[in-house]
């Protein structure tokens, strides 16, 4: 068989090895991303109120200051109850939950501080404000949890989690994707007067 050549005989195996390495890295990245995504996927579980006892009387989380798009500062805890909503702009269920919070605020603006807390440190102020505007919630104050301090302090394990605090910072309600009626009841427990 003179004159015939083996097409792959002169090639180095390095490109083929790099190809496998690239595929392996890609699979690892996809696996890690899927795991992270699933850990932040929201569910419909709810939990009403903290445990009873001495721990229930202590404030939870940490004090922080949120801001509105107009620059108004909103302290948490404040002089009235606070409704905290933990989200990120990539969360599919967070849009409807954001609208629920904004609607509650429109119906009873003076009864509580309404705060959206973005838990993704890479999301910019502009992206957060655009997300709020898209969901008709530009009136909400917001904070960005740049160093996971707030999700740690408030023990947040899922996006689309609401935490209602009384004016002393004590938790009275926690739920993932609660209804507006559940939030109104929680605000009444916290000392607010929703819908009055």
MDAnalysis code that builds the backbone (N, CA, C; Angstrom):
import MDAnalysis as mda
import numpy as np

u = mda.Universe.empty(588, n_residues=196, atom_resindex=np.repeat(np.arange(196), 3), trajectory=True)
u.add_TopologyAttr("name", ["N", "CA", "C"] * 196)
u.add_TopologyAttr("resid", np.arange(1, 197))
u.add_TopologyAttr("resname", ["UNK", "UNK", "UNK", "UNK", "UNK", "UNK", "UNK", "UNK", "UNK", "UNK", "UNK", "UNK", "UNK", "UNK", "UNK", "UNK", "UNK", "UNK", "UNK", "UNK", "UNK", "UNK", "UNK", "UNK", "UNK", "UNK", "UNK", "UNK", "UNK", "UNK", "UNK", "UNK", "UNK", "UNK", "UNK", "UNK", "UNK", "UNK", "UNK", "UNK", "UNK", "UNK", "UNK", "UNK", "UNK", "UNK", "UNK", "UNK", "UNK", "UNK", "UNK", "UNK", "UNK", "UNK", "UNK", "UNK", "UNK", "UNK", "UNK", "UNK", "UNK", "UNK", "UNK", "UNK", "UNK", "UNK", "UNK", "UNK", "UNK", "UNK", "UNK", "UNK", "UNK", "UNK", "UNK", "UNK", "UNK", "UNK", "UNK", "UNK", "UNK", "UNK", "UNK", "UNK", "UNK", "UNK", "UNK", "UNK", "UNK", "UNK", "UNK", "UNK", "UNK", "UNK", "UNK", "UNK", "UNK", "UNK", "UNK", "UNK", "UNK", "UNK", "UNK", "UNK", "UNK", "UNK", "UNK", "UNK", "UNK", "UNK", "UNK", "UNK", "UNK", "UNK", "UNK", "UNK", "UNK", "UNK", "UNK", "UNK", "UNK", "UNK", "UNK", "UNK", "UNK", "UNK", "UNK", "UNK", "UNK", "UNK", "UNK", "UNK", "UNK", "UNK", "UNK", "UNK", "UNK", "UNK", "UNK", "UNK", "UNK", "UNK", "UNK", "UNK", "UNK", "UNK", "UNK", "UNK", "UNK", "UNK", "UNK", "UNK", "UNK", "UNK", "UNK", "UNK", "UNK", "UNK", "UNK", "UNK", "UNK", "UNK", "UNK", "UNK", "UNK", "UNK", "UNK", "UNK", "UNK", "UNK", "UNK", "UNK", "UNK", "UNK", "UNK", "UNK", "UNK", "UNK", "UNK", "UNK", "UNK", "UNK", "UNK", "UNK", "UNK", "UNK", "UNK", "UNK", "UNK", "UNK", "UNK", "UNK", "UNK", "UNK", "UNK", "UNK"])
u.atoms.positions = np.array([
    [0.812, -1.167, 0.000],
    [0.000, 0.000, 0.000],
    [0.856, 1.231, 0.000],
    [1.635, 1.332, -0.954],
    [2.441, 2.527, -1.069],
    [1.578, 3.657, -1.560],
    [1.918, 4.806, -1.101],
    [1.182, 5.998, -1.504],
    [0.015, 6.320, -0.583],
    [-0.410, 5.364, 0.251],
    [-1.511, 5.709, 1.157],
    [-0.928, 6.245, 2.456],
    [-1.611, 7.206, 3.025],
    [-1.137, 7.793, 4.280],
    [-2.231, 7.687, 5.324],
    [-1.800, 7.651, 6.546],
    [-2.733, 7.664, 7.673],
    [-2.969, 9.129, 8.026],
    [-4.209, 9.597, 7.907],
    [-4.518, 11.017, 8.091],
    [-4.188, 11.504, 9.489],
    [-4.320, 10.671, 10.491],
    [-4.082, 11.115, 11.855],
    [-2.688, 10.806, 12.348],
    [-1.857, 10.189, 11.549],
    [-0.558, 9.740, 12.029],
    [0.350, 10.894, 12.412],
    [0.262, 12.011, 11.731],
    [1.161, 13.116, 12.017],
    [0.634, 14.079, 13.070],
    [-0.592, 13.865, 13.570],
    [-1.176, 14.812, 14.518],
    [-0.857, 14.416, 15.955],
    [-0.724, 15.423, 16.757],
    [-0.469, 15.230, 18.182],
    [-1.788, 14.933, 18.891],
    [-1.779, 14.134, 19.962],
    [-3.011, 13.868, 20.701],
    [-3.440, 15.036, 21.592],
    [-2.648, 16.091, 21.655],
    [-2.963, 17.220, 22.538],
    [-4.310, 17.879, 22.226],
    [-4.664, 18.148, 20.944],
    [-5.966, 18.767, 20.692],
    [-7.122, 17.886, 21.173],
    [-6.985, 16.563, 20.982],
    [-8.037, 15.661, 21.416],
    [-8.147, 15.689, 22.943],
    [-7.023, 15.746, 23.662],
    [-7.012, 15.800, 25.115],
    [-7.642, 17.116, 25.600],
    [-7.298, 18.222, 24.954],
    [-7.881, 19.510, 25.321],
    [-9.391, 19.501, 25.111],
    [-9.837, 18.843, 24.067],
    [-11.264, 18.746, 23.797],
    [-11.976, 18.031, 24.944],
    [-11.432, 16.937, 25.421],
    [-12.028, 16.206, 26.543],
    [-11.990, 17.036, 27.821],
    [-10.894, 17.751, 28.016],
    [-10.792, 18.596, 29.204],
    [-11.852, 19.699, 29.167],
    [-12.057, 20.269, 28.011],
    [-13.067, 21.311, 27.857],
    [-14.458, 20.760, 28.151],
    [-14.761, 19.589, 27.619],
    [-16.059, 18.965, 27.858],
    [-16.237, 18.661, 29.342],
    [-15.192, 18.152, 29.990],
    [-15.260, 17.835, 31.414],
    [-15.506, 19.096, 32.247],
    [-14.773, 20.166, 31.952],
    [-14.959, 21.427, 32.673],
    [-16.376, 21.957, 32.446],
    [-16.846, 21.889, 31.218],
    [-18.197, 22.348, 30.903],
    [-19.245, 21.559, 31.684],
    [-19.089, 20.239, 31.761],
    [-20.024, 19.414, 32.523],
    [-19.992, 19.757, 34.011],
    [-18.802, 20.013, 34.551],
    [-18.688, 20.392, 35.958],
    [-19.376, 21.728, 36.224],
    [-19.187, 22.688, 35.329],
    [-19.821, 23.997, 35.486],
    [-21.344, 23.863, 35.410],
    [-21.836, 23.083, 34.472],
    [-23.282, 22.879, 34.345],
    [-23.830, 22.194, 35.588],
    [-23.121, 21.192, 36.083],
    [-23.557, 20.493, 37.296],
    [-23.601, 21.417, 38.496],
    [-22.559, 22.213, 38.669],
    [-22.518, 23.144, 39.798],
    [-23.616, 24.201, 39.668],
    [-23.823, 24.705, 38.453],
    [-24.872, 25.701, 38.233],
    [-26.251, 25.115, 38.520],
    [-26.477, 23.885, 38.085],
    [-27.765, 23.236, 38.338],
    [-28.000, 23.048, 39.822],
    [-26.965, 22.632, 40.531],
    [-27.085, 22.446, 41.976],
    [-27.409, 23.765, 42.662],
    [-26.703, 24.831, 42.294],
    [-26.957, 26.149, 42.876],
    [-28.369, 26.622, 42.550],
    [-28.776, 26.445, 41.296],
    [-30.110, 26.855, 40.880],
    [-31.175, 26.114, 41.678],
    [-31.024, 24.815, 41.834],
    [-32.008, 24.024, 42.567],
    [-32.044, 24.411, 44.042],
    [-30.898, 24.786, 44.593],
    [-30.888, 25.164, 46.006],
    [-31.621, 26.480, 46.230],
    [-31.700, 27.315, 45.211],
    [-32.408, 28.582, 45.340],
    [-33.794, 28.559, 44.710],
    [-34.205, 27.411, 44.152],
    [-35.546, 27.306, 43.594],
    [-36.546, 27.476, 44.715],
    [-37.567, 28.206, 44.467],
    [-38.542, 28.431, 45.530],
    [-39.575, 27.319, 45.558],
    [-40.153, 27.146, 46.725],
    [-41.248, 26.205, 46.911],
    [-42.385, 26.963, 47.569],
    [-43.415, 26.258, 47.932],
    [-44.558, 26.947, 48.518],
    [-44.700, 26.681, 50.005],
    [-43.668, 26.233, 50.669],
    [-43.747, 25.962, 52.104],
    [-43.863, 27.249, 52.895],
    [-44.630, 27.201, 53.960],
    [-44.752, 28.375, 54.811],
    [-44.517, 27.989, 56.255],
    [-44.124, 28.947, 57.012],
    [-43.937, 28.776, 58.448],
    [-44.439, 30.037, 59.103],
    [-45.372, 29.915, 59.995],
    [-45.924, 31.099, 60.631],
    [-45.300, 31.297, 61.991],
    [-44.677, 32.444, 62.154],
    [-44.167, 32.846, 63.452],
    [-42.954, 32.081, 63.918],
    [-42.248, 32.649, 64.863],
    [-41.081, 32.005, 65.426],
    [-41.494, 31.006, 66.493],
    [-40.537, 30.233, 66.975],
    [-40.784, 29.333, 68.092],
    [-41.118, 30.161, 69.318],
    [-41.885, 29.572, 70.218],
    [-42.185, 30.273, 71.455],
    [-41.028, 30.107, 72.413],
    [-40.973, 30.963, 73.404],
    [-39.904, 30.861, 74.389],
    [-39.043, 32.099, 74.383],
    [-37.940, 32.027, 75.116],
    [-37.057, 33.182, 75.278],
    [-36.468, 33.638, 73.960],
    [-36.150, 32.698, 73.068],
    [-35.534, 33.078, 71.798],
    [-36.488, 33.909, 70.948],
    [-37.780, 33.685, 71.091],
    [-38.753, 34.412, 70.280],
    [-38.793, 35.895, 70.628],
    [-38.404, 36.265, 71.828],
    [-38.458, 37.660, 72.245],
    [-37.281, 38.472, 71.729],
    [-36.230, 37.809, 71.315],
    [-35.028, 38.504, 70.855],
    [-35.169, 38.901, 69.391],
    [-34.669, 40.078, 69.022],
    [-34.671, 40.462, 67.611],
    [-33.843, 39.474, 66.792],
    [-34.241, 39.284, 65.555],
    [-33.503, 38.400, 64.664],
    [-32.764, 39.234, 63.637],
    [-31.873, 38.589, 62.921],
    [-31.187, 39.255, 61.828],
    [-30.311, 40.387, 62.293],
    [-30.117, 41.300, 61.416],
    [-29.269, 42.433, 61.727],
    [-29.890, 43.718, 61.245],
    [-29.485, 44.792, 61.855],
    [-29.962, 46.101, 61.428],
    [-29.279, 46.475, 60.114],
    [-30.028, 47.078, 59.231],
    [-29.472, 47.569, 57.970],
    [-30.354, 48.698, 57.465],
    [-29.881, 49.377, 56.459],
    [-30.635, 50.477, 55.871],
    [-30.853, 50.189, 54.398],
    [-32.105, 50.238, 53.985],
    [-32.460, 50.098, 52.574],
    [-32.690, 51.501, 52.020],
    [-32.780, 51.591, 50.701],
    [-33.014, 52.885, 50.049],
    [-34.054, 52.717, 48.949],
    [-34.806, 53.761, 48.741],
    [-35.726, 53.768, 47.610],
    [-34.966, 54.263, 46.381],
    [-35.580, 54.124, 45.226],
    [-34.958, 54.623, 43.997],
    [-34.790, 56.139, 44.050],
    [-35.587, 56.803, 44.883],
    [-35.493, 58.253, 45.036],
    [-34.453, 58.651, 46.081],
    [-33.819, 57.686, 46.728],
    [-32.757, 57.965, 47.687],
    [-33.188, 58.039, 49.143],
    [-34.465, 57.811, 49.437],
    [-34.935, 57.837, 50.828],
    [-34.397, 56.614, 51.567],
    [-33.846, 56.838, 52.765],
    [-33.320, 55.743, 53.579],
    [-34.432, 55.148, 54.439],
    [-34.445, 53.813, 54.518],
    [-35.444, 53.101, 55.311],
    [-34.702, 52.150, 56.247],
    [-34.696, 52.449, 57.561],
    [-33.979, 51.589, 58.507],
    [-34.773, 50.328, 58.862],
    [-34.040, 49.241, 59.056],
    [-34.639, 47.980, 59.513],
    [-33.818, 47.493, 60.689],
    [-34.394, 47.213, 61.858],
    [-35.788, 47.507, 62.162],
    [-36.010, 49.005, 62.247],
    [-37.270, 49.382, 62.073],
    [-37.620, 50.800, 62.105],
    [-38.602, 51.084, 63.217],
    [-39.329, 52.155, 63.081],
    [-40.312, 52.526, 64.100],
    [-41.670, 51.891, 63.822],
    [-41.714, 51.030, 62.839],
    [-42.930, 50.292, 62.516],
    [-42.518, 48.917, 61.996],
    [-43.456, 48.002, 61.819],
    [-43.093, 46.668, 61.324],
    [-42.401, 46.744, 59.962],
    [-41.685, 45.684, 59.629],
    [-40.991, 45.596, 58.341],
    [-41.360, 44.292, 57.652],
    [-41.570, 44.379, 56.342],
    [-41.778, 43.195, 55.518],
    [-40.552, 43.088, 54.625],
    [-39.757, 42.043, 54.840],
    [-38.549, 41.821, 54.055],
    [-38.829, 40.740, 53.023],
    [-38.418, 40.989, 51.790],
    [-38.592, 40.023, 50.705],
    [-37.223, 39.751, 50.105],
    [-36.755, 38.509, 50.180],
    [-35.432, 38.125, 49.685],
    [-35.579, 37.529, 48.288],
    [-34.858, 38.099, 47.332],
    [-35.031, 37.725, 45.929],
    [-33.714, 37.855, 45.176],
    [-33.735, 37.410, 43.925],
    [-32.746, 37.842, 42.945],
    [-33.476, 37.988, 41.617],
    [-32.898, 38.729, 40.703],
    [-33.624, 39.055, 39.476],
    [-33.742, 37.869, 38.532],
    [-32.973, 36.816, 38.756],
    [-33.029, 35.632, 37.904],
    [-34.077, 34.626, 38.367],
    [-34.691, 34.856, 39.497],
    [-35.674, 33.938, 40.081],
    [-37.018, 34.115, 39.378],
    [-37.528, 33.056, 38.790],
    [-38.790, 33.133, 38.071],
    [-39.983, 33.470, 38.946],
    [-40.015, 32.955, 40.160],
    [-41.141, 33.204, 41.065],
    [-41.040, 34.555, 41.761],
    [-39.900, 35.193, 41.666],
    [-39.704, 36.444, 42.405],
    [-40.465, 37.621, 41.807],
    [-40.713, 37.606, 40.514],
    [-41.483, 38.688, 39.896],
    [-42.885, 38.793, 40.479],
    [-43.666, 37.693, 40.459],
    [-45.002, 37.755, 41.054],
    [-44.977, 38.093, 42.549],
    [-44.003, 37.575, 43.273],
    [-43.909, 37.885, 44.709],
    [-43.574, 39.354, 44.935],
    [-42.761, 39.928, 44.055],
    [-42.435, 41.350, 44.139],
    [-43.694, 42.184, 43.920],
    [-44.500, 41.772, 42.948],
    [-45.759, 42.483, 42.688],
    [-46.715, 42.375, 43.884],
    [-46.734, 41.213, 44.546],
    [-47.566, 41.044, 45.743],
    [-47.150, 42.031, 46.829],
    [-45.843, 42.148, 47.052],
    [-45.347, 43.076, 48.073],
    [-45.683, 44.521, 47.708],
    [-45.506, 44.873, 46.443],
    [-45.802, 46.241, 46.009],
    [-47.293, 46.553, 46.145],
    [-48.141, 45.580, 45.855],
    [-49.585, 45.789, 45.999],
    [-49.955, 45.983, 47.464],
    [-49.357, 45.202, 48.350],
    [-49.598, 45.374, 49.785],
    [-49.157, 46.768, 50.234],
    [-48.020, 47.219, 49.723],
    [-47.538, 48.556, 50.068],
    [-48.497, 49.633, 49.554],
    [-49.018, 49.469, 48.337],
    [-49.954, 50.450, 47.781],
    [-51.226, 50.548, 48.632],
    [-51.668, 49.420, 49.175],
    [-52.909, 49.399, 49.956],
    [-52.729, 49.937, 51.371],
    [-51.540, 49.782, 51.931],
    [-51.314, 50.266, 53.305],
    [-49.884, 50.766, 53.455],
    [-49.560, 51.890, 52.795],
    [-48.178, 52.372, 52.763],
    [-47.609, 52.795, 54.111],
    [-48.437, 53.261, 55.011],
    [-47.922, 53.782, 56.281],
    [-47.793, 52.715, 57.369],
    [-48.267, 51.505, 57.090],
    [-48.314, 50.477, 58.127],
    [-47.009, 49.740, 58.354],
    [-46.099, 49.782, 57.390],
    [-44.866, 48.999, 57.520],
    [-43.803, 49.543, 56.580],
    [-42.584, 49.106, 56.814],
    [-41.499, 49.307, 55.855],
    [-41.509, 48.093, 54.935],
    [-41.522, 48.326, 53.639],
    [-41.574, 47.254, 52.652],
    [-40.229, 47.231, 51.941],
    [-39.466, 46.156, 52.145],
    [-38.080, 46.103, 51.679],
    [-37.850, 44.879, 50.806],
    [-37.299, 45.081, 49.623],
    [-36.850, 43.993, 48.759],
    [-35.335, 43.865, 48.941],
    [-34.873, 42.669, 49.289],
    [-33.446, 42.441, 49.536],
    [-32.906, 41.520, 48.446],
    [-32.060, 42.066, 47.576],
    [-31.447, 41.273, 46.508],
    [-30.287, 40.483, 47.105],
    [-30.320, 39.157, 46.935],
    [-29.304, 38.305, 47.550],
    [-28.150, 37.963, 46.616],
    [-28.192, 38.434, 45.380],
    [-27.130, 38.128, 44.416],
    [-26.134, 39.284, 44.384],
    [-24.937, 39.097, 44.914],
    [-23.993, 40.208, 45.036],
    [-23.521, 40.785, 43.700],
    [-23.702, 40.059, 42.617],
    [-23.241, 40.522, 41.311],
    [-24.290, 41.363, 40.587],
    [-25.498, 41.459, 41.113],
    [-26.530, 42.248, 40.461],
    [-26.376, 43.715, 40.850],
    [-26.405, 44.563, 39.850],
    [-26.133, 45.986, 40.062],
    [-27.386, 46.735, 40.514],
    [-27.168, 47.925, 41.037],
    [-28.275, 48.793, 41.438],
    [-29.210, 49.022, 40.257],
    [-28.649, 49.268, 39.105],
    [-29.463, 49.501, 37.896],
    [-30.327, 48.278, 37.578],
    [-29.740, 47.079, 37.658],
    [-30.500, 45.859, 37.382],
    [-31.631, 45.670, 38.399],
    [-31.347, 45.954, 39.656],
    [-32.372, 45.824, 40.700],
    [-33.508, 46.807, 40.436],
    [-33.175, 48.059, 40.158],
    [-34.206, 49.065, 39.891],
    [-35.008, 48.721, 38.643],
    [-34.344, 48.193, 37.611],
    [-35.057, 47.766, 36.400],
    [-36.020, 46.616, 36.708],
    [-35.568, 45.657, 37.526],
    [-36.413, 44.529, 37.923],
    [-37.642, 45.029, 38.687],
    [-37.424, 45.935, 39.626],
    [-38.548, 46.478, 40.392],
    [-39.517, 47.223, 39.473],
    [-38.996, 48.015, 38.548],
    [-39.850, 48.750, 37.612],
    [-40.642, 47.787, 36.729],
    [-39.984, 46.749, 36.239],
    [-40.641, 45.753, 35.395],
    [-41.807, 45.093, 36.128],
    [-41.680, 44.964, 37.431],
    [-42.708, 44.306, 38.237],
    [-43.608, 45.298, 38.986],
    [-43.652, 46.545, 38.486],
    [-44.517, 47.588, 39.039],
    [-44.299, 47.757, 40.539],
    [-43.019, 47.759, 40.932],
    [-42.663, 47.822, 42.349],
    [-41.582, 48.862, 42.616],
    [-41.528, 49.906, 41.807],
    [-40.489, 50.929, 41.960],
    [-40.586, 51.683, 43.278],
    [-41.735, 51.614, 43.929],
    [-41.902, 52.320, 45.202],
    [-41.243, 51.590, 46.373],
    [-40.871, 50.332, 46.183],
    [-40.257, 49.561, 47.272],
    [-38.852, 50.059, 47.574],
    [-38.506, 50.065, 48.851],
    [-37.105, 50.274, 49.230],
    [-36.380, 48.963, 48.948],
    [-35.083, 49.044, 48.691],
    [-34.334, 47.816, 48.416],
    [-32.947, 47.904, 49.022],
    [-32.387, 46.725, 49.215],
    [-31.010, 46.598, 49.692],
    [-30.362, 45.483, 48.894],
    [-29.063, 45.562, 48.740],
    [-28.307, 44.519, 48.059],
    [-27.398, 43.852, 49.083],
    [-27.527, 42.545, 49.197],
    [-26.754, 41.783, 50.181],
    [-25.418, 41.383, 49.556],
    [-24.500, 42.335, 49.488],
    [-23.237, 42.141, 48.777],
    [-22.326, 41.090, 49.398],
    [-22.412, 40.873, 50.695],
    [-21.489, 39.935, 51.344],
    [-22.217, 38.829, 52.097],
    [-23.432, 38.522, 51.721],
    [-24.286, 37.486, 52.317],
    [-24.548, 37.697, 53.806],
    [-24.317, 38.882, 54.293],
    [-24.545, 39.179, 55.704],
    [-26.029, 39.050, 56.063],
    [-26.907, 39.533, 55.198],
    [-28.336, 39.518, 55.517],
    [-28.949, 38.125, 55.396],
    [-28.578, 37.375, 54.347],
    [-29.149, 36.025, 54.250],
    [-28.642, 35.140, 55.379],
    [-27.450, 35.424, 55.873],
    [-26.934, 34.684, 57.020],
    [-27.662, 35.111, 58.291],
    [-27.765, 36.403, 58.509],
    [-28.401, 36.916, 59.724],
    [-29.873, 36.513, 59.816],
    [-30.571, 36.528, 58.681],
    [-31.988, 36.183, 58.678],
    [-32.236, 34.718, 58.319],
    [-31.175, 33.943, 58.176],
    [-31.242, 32.505, 57.905],
    [-32.118, 32.192, 56.688],
    [-31.813, 32.858, 55.583],
    [-32.564, 32.664, 54.347],
    [-31.952, 31.508, 53.567],
    [-32.779, 30.527, 53.213],
    [-32.303, 29.368, 52.461],
    [-32.948, 29.256, 51.087],
    [-33.938, 30.100, 50.795],
    [-34.603, 30.071, 49.497],
    [-34.918, 31.489, 49.044],
    [-34.853, 31.686, 47.730],
    [-35.323, 32.962, 47.202],
    [-36.840, 32.988, 47.309],
    [-37.396, 34.173, 47.218],
    [-38.832, 34.406, 47.326],
    [-39.345, 34.158, 48.747],
    [-38.441, 34.347, 49.727],
    [-38.807, 34.220, 51.139],
    [-39.181, 35.591, 51.692],
    [-40.279, 35.637, 52.418],
    [-40.719, 36.836, 53.123],
    [-40.483, 36.641, 54.614],
    [-40.020, 37.689, 55.279],
    [-39.885, 37.705, 56.732],
    [-40.565, 38.982, 57.211],
    [-41.499, 38.844, 58.146],
    [-42.178, 40.009, 58.720],
    [-41.652, 40.197, 60.137],
    [-41.211, 41.425, 60.423],
    [-40.670, 41.784, 61.735],
    [-41.584, 42.804, 62.398],
    [-41.672, 42.740, 63.724],
    [-42.380, 43.811, 64.422],
    [-41.441, 45.013, 64.527],
    [-41.889, 46.100, 65.140],
    [-41.065, 47.312, 65.173],
    [-39.799, 47.159, 66.007],
    [-39.718, 46.120, 66.828],
    [-38.506, 45.852, 67.604],
    [-37.549, 44.902, 66.905],
    [-37.900, 44.458, 65.694],
    [-37.028, 43.563, 64.940],
    [-37.256, 42.090, 65.224],
    [-38.321, 41.751, 65.952],
    [-38.622, 40.350, 66.246],
    [-39.445, 39.753, 65.110],
    [-39.071, 38.561, 64.696],
    [-39.767, 37.888, 63.604],
    [-41.126, 37.391, 64.075],
    [-42.161, 37.707, 63.283],
    [-43.501, 37.219, 63.589],
    [-44.037, 36.299, 62.495],
    [-43.359, 36.278, 61.345],
    [-43.843, 35.465, 60.226],
    [-42.704, 35.231, 59.255],
    [-42.713, 34.039, 58.653],
    [-41.745, 33.687, 57.617],
    [-42.434, 32.719, 56.667],
    [-42.309, 32.962, 55.363],
    [-42.906, 32.059, 54.382],
    [-42.257, 32.266, 53.022],
    [-42.337, 31.236, 52.206],
    [-41.914, 31.318, 50.814],
    [-43.179, 31.512, 49.986],
    [-43.206, 32.590, 49.225],
    [-44.328, 32.929, 48.345],
    [-45.685, 32.941, 49.051],
    [-45.814, 33.656, 50.154],
    [-47.123, 33.725, 50.812],
    [-48.098, 34.570, 49.993],
    [-49.361, 34.404, 50.283],
    [-50.381, 35.228, 49.629],
    [-50.411, 36.607, 50.289],
    [-51.065, 37.527, 49.627],
    [-51.217, 38.864, 50.204],
    [-52.017, 38.794, 51.508],
    [-52.996, 37.894, 51.572],
    [-53.798, 37.740, 52.790],
    [-52.930, 37.263, 53.954],
    [-52.012, 36.326, 53.698],
    [-51.109, 35.855, 54.755],
    [-50.213, 36.993, 55.246],
    [-49.748, 37.814, 54.311],
    [-48.898, 38.943, 54.695],
    [-49.686, 39.974, 55.504],
    [-50.940, 40.222, 55.125],
    [-51.780, 41.152, 55.891],
    [-51.964, 40.652, 57.322],
    [-52.234, 39.358, 57.467],
    [-52.413, 38.781, 58.808],
    [-51.123, 38.895, 59.615],
    [-49.992, 38.662, 58.964],
    [-48.702, 38.772, 59.653],
    [-48.445, 40.207, 60.094],
    [-48.786, 41.167, 59.236],
    [-48.615, 42.574, 59.610],
    [-49.508, 42.954, 60.785],
    [-50.712, 42.415, 60.821],
    [-51.600, 42.682, 61.956],
    [-50.979, 42.136, 63.241],
    [-50.377, 40.954, 63.154],
    [-49.692, 40.369, 64.312],
    [-48.498, 41.220, 64.728],
    [-47.819, 41.789, 63.740],
    [-46.619, 42.596, 64.008],
    [-46.953, 43.981, 64.551],
    [-48.219, 44.345, 64.530],
    [-48.601, 45.657, 65.051],
    [-48.975, 46.649, 63.980],
    [-48.941, 46.219, 62.718],
    [-49.373, 47.102, 61.636],
    [-50.887, 47.053, 61.524],
    [-51.446, 47.851, 60.656],
    [-52.892, 47.891, 60.471],
    [-53.187, 47.812, 58.982],
    [-52.806, 46.687, 58.334],
    [-52.916, 46.605, 56.877],
    [-54.351, 46.708, 56.384],
    [-54.500, 47.507, 55.367],
    [-55.792, 47.631, 54.712],
    [-56.791, 48.515, 55.434],
    [-56.391, 49.121, 56.539],
    [-57.349, 49.962, 57.279],
    [-57.394, 51.347, 56.693],
])
